[in-house]
Amino acid sequence: MSRKTFFILFSILLLVVAGFFFAAFLLSRKEGRPLGEVLIDVAPFGELL
């Protein structure tokens, strides 16, 4: 795998992770719940955390 391909895939992965955190942050502000609780609800397989 070339360096450019790795960089593109890594950037996409970072954007997805940042999106989950941003969605959890917005949801926690809206519902008035702690961020940690909302992260467990939003994260894929959150029930395993």
C-alpha positions in Angstrom: 0.0 0.0 0.0 1.4 3.3 -1.0 1.9 6.2 1.4 -0.7 8.3 -0.3 -3.3 5.5 0.0 -2.5 5.1 3.6 -2.8 8.8 4.3 -6.2 8.9 2.6 -7.6 5.9 4.5 -6.2 7.3 7.8 -7.8 10.7 7.2 -11.2 9.1 6.5 -10.9 7.1 9.7 -10.0 10.2 11.7 -13.0 12.0 10.2 -15.4 9.2 11.2 -14.0 9.1 14.8 -14.3 12.9 15.0 -17.8 12.7 13.7 -18.8 10.3 16.4 -17.4 12.6 19.1 -19.0 15.7 17.6 -22.4 13.9 17.4 -22.1 12.8 21.0 -21.1 16.3 22.1 -24.1 17.9 20.4 -26.5 15.2 21.8 -25.1 15.7 25.3 -25.7 19.4 25.0 -29.2 18.9 23.7 -30.3 16.3 26.3 -28.3 17.7 29.3 -26.6 14.4 29.9 -22.8 13.9 30.6 -20.7 13.4 27.5 -19.5 9.9 28.7 -23.0 8.5 28.9 -23.9 9.9 25.4 -20.6 8.5 24.0 -21.6 5.0 25.1 -25.0 5.4 23.4 -23.6 6.9 20.2 -20.6 4.6 19.7 -21.0 1.5 17.7 -21.0 -1.5 20.1 -21.4 1.0 22.9 -23.1 -1.5 25.1 -19.7 -3.4 25.3 -18.0 -0.3 26.8 
